Amino acid sequence: MIHETAPHSFDNSFRNCRAGREDSALFFFRGNIFLPEDLARGTFPRLKDYPCSLTEEVGCGCSTEYLFSMDGKPFFLLNGGKNAERTAEKLKAASDWREHPPAFFKTFEPGYLAFAGITARHISIWRENRIFCGRCGSENIPSETERAAVCPSCGLTVYPEIMPAVIVAVYDGDRLLMVRSEKASYKHFALVAGYTEIGETFEQTVRREVMEETGLRIKNIRYFGNQPWGFSNSQMVGFFAELDGSPEITLQESELTEARWFDRRDIPLPPYKTSIGNRMISLFRENAVPE
């Protein structure tokens, strides 16, 4: 899975420092990352690789924010703040820079740097959405002691949003339930998943999502594992569950295009090996579901 970076060491401890010219610095705008076209595969740009007109030394309004370290090497966010759109337009206009969507990290190698990239994106989305205070409208400033956005006027402090979500492998003997949606960015067959609502336990979310999307009842819900999932700013929590009662599916057409039972030998594997859902599908296909 994408967060399994061993033997590489990931450290997200907060540090209040600025990037040096040789440090890795990532720029995102509305979730997309900008990279030099001639950058070696499997590397990220350093601060010195950006056009000089974008660095804070010449007053474009950009700043750098420490993100985390990987194997002791620091990573920074090139944060355009209110000027992020202008920064993005300048990079789009540059002939040697390219804009990439979040799915870029699903095939990025090496995997430990893909995790670094998608985690940086998670923080960038939060910063982009928290330029101004949601209570009084003043411009936020970064905290000097923790990863937070602080309003200097009213004092409201906001931390990075991590949205809890569940994903569940529902099975009936040798058959696995899989769903897909043409409305979603991911159009392949996958497991039932959804966000946890206020006041719910994860197990209640599992039951509700399966019932809402397929009309099926389930039992024997068992926790499998979890993973940070920066593609949707969420924490994905995985469960296995057994069918309880009729296998007849009632499709939630407003959400899904199709829901089917697949025999173990016919289960379609997802195209990426980065997710907890892929791990769960593979385990069922191999008849290795943990008890």
Buried (B, 14 or more C-beta within 10 A) or exposed (E): BBBEBEEBEBEEEEEEEEBEEEBBBBBBBEBBBBBBEEBEEEEBBBBEBBBEEBBBEEEBBBBBBBBBBBEEEBBBBBBBBEBBEBBBEBBEEBEEBBBBEBEBBBEBEEBBBBBBBBBBBBBBBBBBEBBBBEEEEEEBEBBEEEBBBBBEEEEBEBEBEBEBBBBBBBBBEEBBBBBBBEEEEBEEBBBBBBEBEEEBEBBBBBBBBBBBBBBBBBEEBBBBEBBBBBBBBBBBBBBBBBBBEEEEBEBBEEBBEEBBBBEBEEBBEBEBBBBBBBBBBBBBBEEEBEE
